[in-house]
Amino acid sequence: LVGIHVTYLNDVEQQIELGEITDLIEFLSDDWAAALYHDQFGEFCRSLHGYLKQSGDELAGGSLSEIVDKLKFAYRRGGDLAEIHTRRAELVGSGGDALPGQLKRSMQCSLVDFLQSHASLLEMYRLQTDTAST
């Protein structure tokens, strides 16, 4: 997990602040974290990052660049980590709740595609499938 961005860690910072996590090792050993340990997860992250760099503004109606610029500004201004964390939480939201809908859906679809393509090794993720018959 060294080098993985905290945003992939299921709101770990917020859960620690709220006292919901008392044992970090146990938290990162839960079933939800299995994909993080998959040997292709790093490639998925790089692919998603590249996709967002290329298409993120279009999906977010230009607001992704604004979010990045605001975070860079807070960093360059010399804000401490707590201030930058607070700013990111405001701009992105818990679980991406503050992101524009189309951008968030696109990211979720990318994750579902990853999980489906590695379903044999990631059986603990139950993905909703279309079972309606025509």
Salt bridges, closest charged atoms under 4 A:
GLU13 OE1 - HIS85 ND1 2.99
GLU13 OE1 - ARG88 NH2 2.65
GLU17 OE2 - HIS85 NE2 3.47
ASP39 OD1 - HIS38 ND1 3.19
GLU43 OE1 - ARG46 NH2 3.47
GLU83 OE2 - ARG77 NH2 1.97
GLU90 OE1 - ARG87 NH1 3.04
ASP97 OD1 - LYS104 NZ 2.89
